[in-house]
Amino acid sequence: MLKLLREAVSASIITGSVWLIPMVFLSSAYGANVPAGTGGIMTPAPDGEEAVRREYEGVVREGTDEAYRLFIRRHPDHPLADEARARLAR
């Protein structure tokens, strides 16, 4: 690994690509300690479906017509919007 690092540094001095080398080593050095599929740099994006379900649970807890209307405006095509419409119709 040290030999590879020396060769990479030598090549970067010749080609002028000094900034590229640290990224290569950082991503491979830390990639084993991060969630799979993140490339060692970012955590995975949250599950959008789960976020909508949690939002709807909050709407149900609040229980106001305005909360249901807001949910429907924000997610008009989501299946939970149909449930919100049904609750408003009651």
Steps between C-alpha positions, in 0.01 A plus 500: 500500500782739585666430165171572325468826692852609404433419134173691509663805659781490242246475219297787644803727507570423135140528379383770738211289635583547868136549611374177346730269697376576855142427395596158367671405824232651724217315333678166513638552850167588658266307271489196729361705790201656325167367373514295181441686177613839630847495348650585837392861487127542571236318698209357301201720431202447727213284378249739342208263551581470869514879530151533348364232736648680800355827381159338469529353850557854626193618311291226662631594844416864438162399365397837357334557165772750412774241563324251269456767231865597519605136466277461194650814343852376564440141382194505272585175317614297799271217618492653848347814346197286413478397864528865604217590260286222647563629854403852393178368348389346831 
